[in-house]
């Protein structure tokens, strides 16, 4: 029993402060200490303490007042005997307390970089010999499993806690609608019937899950979940210095393109479903993600998905929901089902170039195939838009742009290659009533050729020299003599699953 084990430990008068379990006669609690808590030890830093909680039997909890909201309290052992066994395995209670936010590699690194001191070893030897205990095997997996299955909503707190921490909205009942998304639905449509699949496969070194499909009156809904190691997300965020505060608003278009391509939590797929031998195409979809590096930044919808499907919150998850309409009004019986996944093309920035004169060939190497291609400029002309395209009388709009037509040899498939301006369009500006007043620019998107995010490519029919492509530069208030162009290549991948 817990009381017997704990009381036996107390009678030994072991100085647990060396291993992060300092005894104290003080009963002072923090705002985040659960109701009914009995403190059994203190870490000695940041108010971290360990306790039993009335109503949870032998379970041992770690309370960390300096943690982020929602991560103040975590179970670390099913009973005190297991707690001591984990302590013997790790050497310090600090390792147990921090497992909730670590992956296996970080846990192993902590143990490697914090070897036991002689004083710690003496304390652990005393526990092992006098309590007749052995180190707990696989301590990281043990704690992760315990925390994954624990229902945190059962913990209750004092009024002080709720003054600091707003009551989190309750996760709504799980329902999936054909015309809905993760955030809700409209209309009087009935929720779909869930069919559990629990299928898992590996695609391009990524672990994919299809936990369930839903049969609705209008069609089939499929949820795809990609498991992403936390270290991959952390490495990506560190590379680009991303955080909740820094969302990348100062990045250039080229940097954004690279970030979108590298983001391990990005998912954009177009599934093709073959149901009972009939090919079905998706009509719409939506996605969200779970980021374990910033658990407080995850929305209620992401928590709902991870909870419903039992996804390990220590990993990142990219989740995509795809809706596939039936080919007939009547819902069919499912006898066979296969899915072909096609990832939507990802834009990758390529070489920059300038155009000396029409007829000039520009050679480049395709980054994926390694094939040599030649871009030949056919026409190159500066133009000015008509003011009648703009309705606002109180603003001035940029109207100067450059048009370039070109051919590719050998040609590339439509959408796989485009040419854009390296600069963004000038923003509209308020007209000046007084010439001495400074002009204020606006943030209105110029939704025309050469919009605010760059240039537009247009493809015409064939010609004797090959298919003619046209690119338009960004818009500017003054003509630009020398446009710097950027090649953009898009690529995708495919997988079939049955």
ZAMARGU-4260 file (C-alpha; in steps of 0.2 Angstrom, whole numbers, plus 5000, padded with zeros to 4 digits):
<rodrens>
0) 5000/5000/5000 | 5005/5018/4997 | 5004/5023/5015 | 5015/5009/5021 | 5028/5012/5008
5) 5028/5030/5011 | 5029/5028/5030 | 5043/5016/5028 | 5052/5029/5018 | 5049/5042/5031
10) 5056/5032/5045 | 5072/5030/5036 | 5076/5049/5038 | 5084/5049/5021 | 5090/5066/5015
15) 5081/5067/4999 | 5086/5085/4995 | 5101/5078/4985 | 5089/5070/4973 | 5076/5083/4972
20) 5065/5077/4985 | 5068/5088/5000 | 5057/5086/5016 | 5048/5101/5024 | 5036/5103/5038
25) 5029/5118/5029 | 5011/5115/5022 | 5011/5130/5011 | 5003/5127/4994 | 5004/5137/4978
30) 4990/5143/4968 | 4991/5128/4956 | 4993/5114/4970 | 4977/5103/4968 | 4964/5102/4981
35) 4967/5088/4993 | 4985/5088/4990 | 4998/5081/5003 | 5015/5087/4999 | 5028/5073/5001
40) 5044/5083/4994 | 5051/5099/4987 | 5063/5101/4973 | 5071/5116/4981 | 5069/5127/4965
45) 5054/5137/4957 | 5042/5130/4970 | 5042/5113/4962 | 5034/5100/4974 | 5028/5082/4974
50) 5012/5076/4982 | 4998/5064/4983 | 4980/5070/4979 | 4965/5064/4989 | 4954/5054/4977
55) 4968/5047/4966 | 4975/5033/4978 | 4993/5030/4977 | 4997/5041/4962 | 5011/5054/4964
60) 5010/5071/4955 | 5023/5084/4951 | 5017/5102/4953 | 5027/5116/4944 | 5021/5134/4947
65) 5033/5141/4934 | 5027/5130/4920 | 5016/5137/4906 | 4997/5138/4908 | 4989/5121/4908
70) 5006/5112/4912 | 5007/5115/4931 | 5002/5098/4937 | 5007/5081/4929 | 5006/5063/4936
75) 5024/5055/4937 | 5020/5038/4946 | 5006/5027/4949 | 5011/5024/4967 | 5025/5029/4979
80) 5035/5013/4976 | 5035/5016/4957 | 5040/5034/4961 | 5056/5028/4971 | 5060/5015/4957
85) 5059/5029/4944 | 5070/5040/4955 | 5083/5025/4956 | 5083/5024/4937 | 5085/5043/4934
90) 5095/5049/4949 | 5085/5065/4951 | 5067/5069/4953 | 5070/5084/4940 | 5070/5071/4926
95) 5053/5064/4931 | 5046/5082/4932 | 5051/5087/4915 | 5046/5072/4905 | 5029/5080/4900
100) 5038/5092/4888 | 5052/5081/4882 | 5055/5067/4869 | 5065/5052/4872 | 5081/5060/4865
105) 5080/5075/4876 | 5077/5064/4891 | 5092/5053/4887 | 5102/5069/4884 | 5097/5076/4901
110) 5103/5060/4910 | 5119/5060/4900 | 5124/5078/4904 | 5119/5076/4922 | 5129/5062/4929
115) 5126/5057/4947 | 5137/5065/4961 | 5144/5055/4975 | 5131/5062/4987 | 5117/5057/4975
120) 5123/5040/4973 | 5124/5037/4992 | 5106/5043/4994 | 5100/5031/4980 | 5110/5017/4987
125) 5101/5019/5004 | 5084/5019/4996 | 5088/5004/4986 | 5096/4994/5000 | 5084/4999/5014
130) 5068/4999/5004 | 5073/4983/4994 | 5069/4991/4977 | 5077/4991/4960 | 5077/5004/4947
135) 5061/5005/4936 | 5064/4999/4918 | 5060/5011/4904 | 5056/5026/4915 | 5052/5038/4900
140) 5040/5027/4892 | 5032/5023/4909 | 5029/5041/4913 | 5023/5046/4895 | 5010/5032/4895
145) 5004/5037/4912 | 5002/5055/4907 | 4994/5051/4890 | 4980/5040/4899 | 4977/5052/4913
150) 4961/5063/4913 | 4967/5080/4919 | 4949/5087/4920 | 4947/5077/4936 | 4960/5088/4946
155) 4951/5102/4956 | 4959/5118/4962 | 4956/5132/4974 | 4948/5149/4969 | 4966/5156/4968
160) 4970/5145/4954 | 4955/5151/4943 | 4959/5169/4947 | 4976/5166/4938 | 4970/5153/4925
165) 4954/5156/4915 | 4943/5140/4915 | 4946/5132/4898 | 4931/5129/4887 | 4925/5112/4887
170) 4929/5101/4872 | 4912/5098/4863 | 4905/5082/4859 | 4914/5074/4844 | 4904/5075/4829
175) 4910/5075/4810 | 4899/5083/4796 | 4902/5082/4778 | 4900/5101/4775 | 4908/5106/4792
180) 4926/5107/4797 | 4936/5106/4814 | 4928/5122/4819 | 4910/5118/4817 | 4896/5116/4804
185) 4881/5125/4797 | 4863/5119/4793 | 4854/5104/4799 | 4865/5090/4792 | 4866/5074/4802
190) 4883/5070/4809 | 4892/5056/4800 | 4894/5038/4806 | 4912/5034/4812 | 4920/5019/4806
195) 4936/5015/4815 | 4951/5010/4804 | 4967/5013/4815 | 4978/5011/4799 | 4996/5016/4799
200) 5009/5018/4785 | 5025/5026/4781 | 5026/5038/4767 | 5043/5047/4763 | 5049/5043/4780
205) 5034/5051/4788 | 5022/5040/4799 | 5004/5042/4793 | 4988/5037/4802 | 4971/5035/4796
210) 4961/5033/4812 | 4944/5033/4805 | 4932/5037/4791 | 4914/5044/4792 | 4900/5040/4781
215) 4888/5055/4779 | 4872/5057/4768 | 4882/5068/4755 | 4899/5058/4755 | 4914/5051/4764
220) 4925/5060/4776 | 4943/5054/4779 | 4955/5060/4793 | 4973/5059/4790 | 4986/5062/4804
225) 5005/5064/4801 | 5016/5060/4816 | 5030/5073/4818 | 5044/5071/4830 | 5045/5086/4842
230) 5064/5088/4838 | 5060/5091/4820 | 5048/5105/4825 | 5060/5112/4837 | 5074/5112/4824
235) 5063/5120/4811 | 5058/5134/4824 | 5075/5137/4830 | 5082/5139/4812 | 5069/5152/4808
240) 5068/5160/4826 | 5049/5156/4826 | 5039/5158/4842 | 5021/5163/4847 | 5027/5181/4847
245) 5037/5180/4831 | 5026/5173/4817 | 5037/5177/4803 | 5029/5193/4797 | 5045/5201/4792
250) 5051/5187/4781 | 5053/5190/4762 | 5043/5181/4749 | 5057/5169/4746 | 5060/5165/4764
255) 5041/5162/4766 | 5042/5150/4751 | 5056/5141/4759 | 5048/5141/4777 | 5032/5134/4769
260) 5042/5120/4760 | 5051/5115/4776 | 5037/5117/4789 | 5036/5099/4796 | 5018/5103/4802
265) 5012/5108/4785 | 5000/5096/4776 | 4991/5099/4759 | 4985/5084/4750 | 4973/5079/4737
270) 4966/5061/4740 | 4958/5051/4726 | 4946/5038/4733 | 4942/5022/4724 | 4926/5015/4732
275) 4919/4998/4727 | 4929/5001/4710 | 4922/5019/4707 | 4934/5033/4708 | 4929/5048/4719
280) 4937/5065/4720 | 4938/5076/4735 | 4927/5092/4735 | 4935/5101/4750 | 4946/5099/4765
285) 4953/5108/4780 | 4968/5105/4791 | 4976/5110/4808 | 4991/5105/4818 | 4996/5101/4836
290) 5013/5108/4841 | 5020/5100/4857 | 5034/5114/4858 | 5020/5127/4863 | 5006/5117/4870
295) 4998/5133/4876 | 4996/5139/4858 | 4986/5124/4852 | 4968/5128/4850 | 4953/5118/4857
300) 4950/5110/4840 | 4968/5102/4840 | 4965/5096/4858 | 4949/5088/4853 | 4957/5079/4838
305) 4972/5073/4848 | 4960/5067/4863 | 4947/5058/4852 | 4960/5048/4842 | 4972/5046/4857
310) 4987/5054/4848 | 5002/5056/4858 | 5004/5074/4863 | 5022/5073/4865 | 5023/5072/4846
315) 5018/5085/4833 | 5003/5081/4822 | 4998/5088/4805 | 4980/5083/4803 | 4970/5084/4787
320) 4951/5081/4784 | 4945/5077/4767 | 4927/5077/4761 | 4923/5066/4746 | 4905/5066/4739
325) 4896/5051/4733 | 4894/5049/4714 | 4875/5045/4717 | 4862/5052/4729 | 4860/5036/4739
330) 4874/5031/4751 | 4883/5015/4745 | 4888/5001/4756 | 4907/5000/4757 | 4915/4984/4752
335) 4932/4989/4745 | 4941/5006/4748 | 4958/5012/4742 | 4965/5030/4743 | 4979/5038/4732
340) 4987/5052/4741 | 4994/5066/4730 | 5003/5080/4739 | 4999/5097/4732 | 5014/5105/4723
345) 5026/5114/4735 | 5034/5130/4728 | 5053/5131/4729 | 5062/5146/4724 | 5075/5145/4710
350) 5088/5155/4701 | 5086/5174/4698 | 5089/5182/4682 | 5088/5198/4672 | 5083/5200/4654
355) 5096/5209/4643 | 5085/5208/4627 | 5072/5198/4619 | 5079/5182/4611 | 5092/5179/4625
360) 5092/5161/4631 | 5094/5158/4649 | 5100/5140/4654 | 5095/5132/4671 | 5095/5115/4679
365) 5079/5107/4686 | 5082/5105/4705 | 5073/5088/4705 | 5077/5079/4689 | 5094/5087/4685
370) 5088/5090/4667 | 5095/5105/4658 | 5082/5118/4652 | 5083/5134/4642 | 5071/5149/4644
375) 5071/5160/4629 | 5063/5177/4630 | 5052/5181/4616 | 5045/5198/4620 | 5049/5210/4634
380) 5038/5226/4636 | 5035/5239/4649 | 5016/5244/4651 | 5004/5255/4660 | 4987/5250/4667
385) 4972/5261/4664 | 4965/5271/4679 | 4948/5264/4675 | 4953/5248/4683 | 4953/5256/4700
390) 4937/5262/4708 | 4943/5272/4723 | 4944/5291/4720 | 4954/5294/4736 | 4969/5283/4733
395) 4983/5282/4720 | 4987/5265/4713 | 5003/5258/4706 | 5001/5256/4687 | 5018/5252/4679
400) 5023/5234/4675 | 5033/5224/4663 | 5026/5209/4653 | 5038/5195/4647 | 5034/5181/4636
405) 5045/5166/4635 | 5046/5148/4630 | 5054/5133/4638 | 5065/5119/4630 | 5061/5106/4634
410) 5044/5112/4641 | 5038/5108/4659 | 5020/5104/4664 | 5008/5117/4667 | 5009/5124/4685
415) 5026/5115/4688 | 5036/5130/4683 | 5033/5149/4684 | 5042/5165/4684 | 5039/5179/4696
420) 5045/5196/4700 | 5057/5196/4715 | 5049/5212/4721 | 5032/5215/4728 | 5020/5228/4721
425) 5020/5245/4728 | 5005/5248/4740 | 4991/5260/4736 | 4993/5277/4744 | 4981/5290/4750
430) 4980/5305/4738 | 4987/5321/4744 | 4976/5337/4745 | 4991/5347/4751 | 5007/5344/4741
435) 5018/5347/4757 | 5009/5333/4767 | 5017/5316/4768 | 5009/5302/4758 | 5002/5288/4769
440) 5002/5270/4761 | 4988/5258/4763 | 4988/5239/4765 | 4975/5235/4751 | 4979/5221/4740
445) 4980/5225/4722 | 4970/5210/4715 | 4975/5212/4697 | 4989/5207/4686 | 5005/5208/4696
450) 4996/5209/4713 | 5003/5214/4729 | 5012/5197/4732 | 5022/5197/4715 | 5019/5193/4697
455) 5006/5183/4687 | 5010/5170/4674 | 4999/5166/4660 | 5000/5152/4647 | 4995/5153/4629
460) 4992/5140/4616 | 5006/5132/4606 | 5017/5140/4593 | 5031/5135/4582 | 5043/5138/4596
465) 5034/5129/4609 | 5021/5134/4621 | 5021/5152/4625 | 5021/5158/4643 | 5018/5175/4649
470) 5024/5183/4666 | 5019/5200/4673 | 5030/5210/4685 | 5024/5218/4701 | 5016/5235/4700
475) 5025/5251/4703 | 5021/5270/4704 | 5036/5273/4692 | 5043/5262/4678 | 5056/5249/4682
480) 5070/5248/4670 | 5078/5232/4676 | 5066/5219/4683 | 5074/5205/4693 | 5065/5189/4690
485) 5064/5173/4700 | 5061/5155/4694 | 5049/5145/4704 | 5047/5126/4703 | 5033/5116/4711
490) 5034/5098/4715 | 5023/5084/4723 | 5023/5066/4728 | 5010/5052/4727 | 5006/5036/4737
495) 4992/5023/4735 | 4985/5015/4751 | 4971/5001/4752
</rodrens>
